[in-house]
Amino acid sequence: MSEKLIEFKNVTYSYEDGESGSQLPPALNNINLAVYSGEFVAVLGHNGSGKSTLAKMCNAILYPTHGEVTVEGMNTSDEEKGDLIRRKVGMVFQNPDNQIVATIVEDDVAFGPENLGVEPSEIRRRVDESLKAVNMYDFRLKQPHNLSGGQKQRVAIAGVLAMRTDVIVLDEPTAMLDPVGRADVLSTVRKLNREYGITVIMVTHFMDEAVKADRVVVMNKGSIALDGTPREVFSNTAAVKSCGLDVPQSTEFCSRLGIKKTVLTAEEAVDEIINTYGDAAR
């Protein structure tokens, strides 16, 4: 069993009403969840399901109203541990423009390590390594405003990498990107997980992104409705749809053709159609 990095224990969270100050109905309700070293976890859910709230709890942006969240054994509600927890768990948000603070790409990636007091020579090494990891080294002297949305998001990811985090939490990082930018960011995230061993928690509403993960967690009304491998989760079509979500297009298409196997990708769909219908499918 891999090392347990993040754990939610009976976690409930309620936002406050801005006018009255009273607590609103729980955005998270009695969540129990563990994320292990090296996992790539996709978190799905319709708007208001609690998925972004869960993401923000992973690095102590939000604290539980009840229950406990731990990161490598540290309680996120312990304010003295906050800085250390954020060094362990980095966040990448939906809009890359809100995360970029410098006018030159390499200066932006250096911002985090500089604030951690890292030695200049080590910062230089980290910046170069992080930009190479996300295939943005050749853009290191460019101005961020001249980059595409996908490139900006990769710079934001490099900034998190430069702080040497163990976990990257991405809150709908591709929601504002075109298909090319989405593909670039997803490829980068998969590379960091597979080749660098970085644990990834990615909130998304794209089914084709979720099928690339090791594990899918489906949120509904503040609770965890489903948790398993992509094939296990999407084989339960009725349960997924009851949460206000769709299954991957390939899954839906093959199901309508009467193919019993749960198909996740277009490549699998082609293989199963040929296997089922033989020469008639060619």
Buried (B, 14 or more C-beta within 10 A) or exposed (E): EEEEBBBBBEBBBBEEEEEEEEEEEBBBBBBEBEBBBBBBBBBBBBEBBBBBBBBBBBBBBBBBBEBBBBBBEBBBBEEEBBEBBBBBBBBBBBBBEEBBEBEEBBBBBBBBBEEBEBEEEEBBBBBBBBBEBBBBBEBBEBEBEEBBBBBBBBBBBBBBBBBBBBBBBBBBBBBBBEEEBBBBBBBBBBBBBEEEEBBBBBBBBBBBBBBBBBBBBBBBBBBBBBBBBBBEBBBBBEBBEEBBBEBBBBBBBBBEBEBEBBBBBEEBBBEBBEEBEEEEEE
